[in-house]
Amino acid sequence: MTKTKFKKETVLQTFGAYPLVPLFYEENIRICKQWIKACYDGGVRAVEFTNRGERALAVFTELVAWTGEECPGLVLGIGTIKDRETAEKFIAAGAGFVVAPVVDTEVGAYCIQQEVAWIPGCGTLTEMYNAHRYGADIVKAFPVRALGGPDFIKAVLAPCPELKIMPSGGIDADPGTYQKYRDAGAFCVGVGSSLFSGNGAVVLKSEVIRKRCQEMLNVKI
């Protein structure tokens, strides 16, 4: 059974109210906490920790407990989930939502059974519509920069306005880019490495990350 303390309705409301979703993977728990706290102080209330390393489950489990104490109201979810077995492990660890780079109906069925928000990755309108029919709560347009950016989101929503879309993949962490995706109709926006690094692989200080989040979320919609 799921251990998540978040009801799915609450998670979806959080995405809608705080539509910036930072995502990252980092093995150093201290850095993880610094980044999450910086995002939280900048107004973020949903963070995706990606399953992209051997220590992902252990780090995620510790972060679930820590955010519960230090970041009230923050929903911590897991990304890069491609099979049911992995979904089961992270949901048991307390994932508030599950994000995938692909549409796997077994993952979706398990998330639905456990009443955990499922956000599968899609690259075409057909994939998005089918994922929606399978029960996806939000569909992830991924990798959105390669798909056409905000123009792709706008074009997809024209015939299918019922879709809740989270663009992700190659999005710059700046208010102008964020605004373009929101203007195109994105339900929320996933921002990854550009939020946490500067030129090259230079890791940014917490204050810079906090300011970037605050600037994006303060954009008037």
SULRA-V865183 format. One record per residue. N is the residue number from 1. PHI is phi in radians with two decimals (999 if undefined). OMEGA is omega as a letter, one per 40 degrees, with the letter a starting at -180 (NA if undefined). Layout:
N,PHI,OMEGA
N,PHI,OMEGA
This chain:
1,999,i
2,-1.18,i
3,-1.87,a
4,-1.11,a
5,-1.60,a
6,-1.72,i
7,-1.30,a
8,-1.03,i
9,-1.06,i
10,-1.17,i
11,-1.09,a
12,-1.14,i
13,-1.13,i
14,-1.14,i
15,-1.02,a
16,-1.19,a
17,-1.44,a
18,-2.28,a
19,-1.40,i
20,-1.85,a
21,-2.10,i
22,-1.17,i
23,-2.46,a
24,-2.88,i
25,-2.25,i
26,-2.70,a
27,-1.43,a
28,-1.34,a
29,-1.10,i
30,-1.12,i
31,-1.13,i
32,-0.96,a
33,-1.14,i
34,-1.11,a
35,-1.13,a
36,-1.10,i
37,-1.12,i
38,-1.11,i
39,-1.11,a
40,-1.07,i
41,-1.15,i
42,-1.51,i
43,1.86,a
44,-1.25,i
45,-2.29,i
46,-2.52,a
47,-2.27,i
48,-1.83,i
49,-1.66,a
50,-1.57,a
51,-1.51,a
52,-2.26,i
53,-2.79,a
54,-1.10,a
55,-1.67,a
56,-0.98,a
57,-1.14,a
58,-1.13,i
59,-1.15,a
60,-1.06,a
61,-1.02,i
62,-1.17,a
63,-1.17,i
64,-1.04,i
65,-1.15,a
66,-1.16,a
67,-1.12,i
68,-1.06,a
69,-1.60,a
70,-1.74,a
71,-2.31,a
72,-0.99,i
73,1.51,i
74,-1.39,i
75,-1.75,i
76,-1.83,a
77,-2.05,a
78,-2.07,i
79,-2.04,a
80,1.05,i
81,-1.82,a
82,-2.01,i
83,-2.60,a
84,-1.12,a
85,-1.00,i
86,-1.19,i
87,-1.03,a
88,-1.02,a
89,-1.12,a
90,-1.35,i
91,-1.17,i
92,-1.09,i
93,-1.39,i
94,1.98,a
95,-1.04,i
96,-1.44,i
97,-2.77,a
98,-2.19,i
99,-2.00,i
100,-2.33,i
101,-1.41,a
102,-2.40,i
103,-1.69,i
104,-2.06,a
105,-1.19,i
106,-1.21,i
107,-1.08,a
108,-1.06,a
109,-1.09,i
110,-1.20,i
111,-1.05,i
112,-1.10,i
113,-1.03,a
114,-1.52,i
115,1.04,i
116,-1.99,a
117,-1.03,a
118,-1.99,a
119,-2.25,a
120,-1.46,i
121,-1.50,a
122,-2.41,i
123,-2.06,i
124,-2.45,i
125,-1.10,i
126,-1.07,i
127,-1.07,a
128,-1.09,a
129,-1.15,i
130,-1.15,i
131,-1.07,i
132,-1.04,i
133,-1.17,i
134,-1.27,i
135,2.03,i
136,-1.08,i
137,-1.37,i
138,-2.43,i
139,-1.92,a
140,-1.70,i
141,-1.44,a
142,-2.51,e
143,-1.46,a
144,-1.15,i
145,-1.07,i
146,-1.21,a
147,-1.43,i
148,2.22,i
149,1.16,a
150,-0.99,i
151,-1.09,i
152,-1.14,i
153,-1.07,a
154,-1.08,a
155,-1.16,a
156,-1.19,a
157,-1.28,a
158,-1.02,i
159,-1.52,a
160,-2.32,a
161,-1.20,a
162,-1.30,a
163,-1.30,i
164,-1.75,a
165,-2.00,i
166,-1.99,i
167,-1.19,a
168,-2.76,i
169,1.90,i
170,1.44,a
171,-1.57,i
172,-1.28,a
173,-1.51,i
174,-2.51,a
175,-1.02,a
176,-1.11,i
177,-1.15,i
178,-0.96,a
179,-1.08,a
180,-1.08,i
181,-1.20,i
182,-1.18,i
183,-1.10,i
184,-1.29,i
185,1.96,i
186,-1.06,i
187,-1.21,i
188,-2.69,a
189,-2.29,i
190,-1.61,a
191,-2.15,a
192,-1.88,a
193,-1.04,a
194,-1.13,i
195,-1.37,a
196,-1.90,a
197,-2.34,i
198,-1.78,i
199,-1.13,a
200,1.21,a
201,-1.95,a
202,-1.24,a
203,-1.35,a
204,-1.41,i
205,-1.27,a
206,-0.97,a
207,-1.12,i
208,-1.21,i
209,-1.09,i
210,-1.01,a
211,-1.14,i
212,-1.07,i
213,-1.11,a
214,-1.08,a
215,-1.12,i
216,-1.21,a
217,-1.26,i
218,-1.46,i
219,-1.08,a
220,-1.27,a
221,-1.82,NA
